[in-house]
Amino acid sequence: MQTVQERDVLNKIEKYIHIAVRSSERKYGRLPGCLCSGICQDVVQQVHENLLNPASLGSGYVQKIESVINAEPSIFKATSEYKELAKAINQAVGHARWKLDKRRQRGKQEVPLPEDYEGMQFSESVLIDMTTDMLRIFHRWTSLEQRVWQGKFSGKTVRQLGEELGMDFRRVDEIRNRLLEEICTYLEKDL
């Protein structure tokens, strides 16, 4: 069972991870699995695995980081614990980026399903409810948001959409991300 202090330390670690992931995404593009939940769970898990490594901070890494933060919060970034945390985060983000690049290199590969696989089965009433709710979400959007969504759905880049709509591509990206988060939030809630 986690104490409140341990939970606070884990939240601070996740904050550092979130900052590093967003920085990487600004430079090199999105990482897989980072759209809906706000933070890449694969990267978070990899960071914790890296910190558990005896060559890093070892099994008591949460307590070690907690003791440094509580004793010297203003100079945390100058400590060896912070350096190990930064190293673990960089390795995890690098590993995720490497996997993405390898997938792009190999191209799309079809993975065969087992013969007895029937897929997810939804009742018709659930599908009708979901469709109705999604239509409500789409109709709530402004005409600009709908044009951004339709443009992305048709395969245009944010730069192309920005030129077409006469606005900065970063603003188009913000609108697109907000729309995706809205849809993901709905889907995560219902599934």
Secondary structure by P-SEA (a helix, b strand, c coil): cccaaaaaaaaaaaaaaaaaaaaaaaccccccccccccccaaaaaaaaaaaacccccccaaaaaaaaaaaaccccccccaaaaaaaaaaaaaaaaaaaaaaaaaaacbbbbbcccccccccccaaaaaaaaaaaaaaaaaccaaaaaaaaaaaacccaaaaaaaacccaaaaaaaaaaaaaaaaaaaaacc
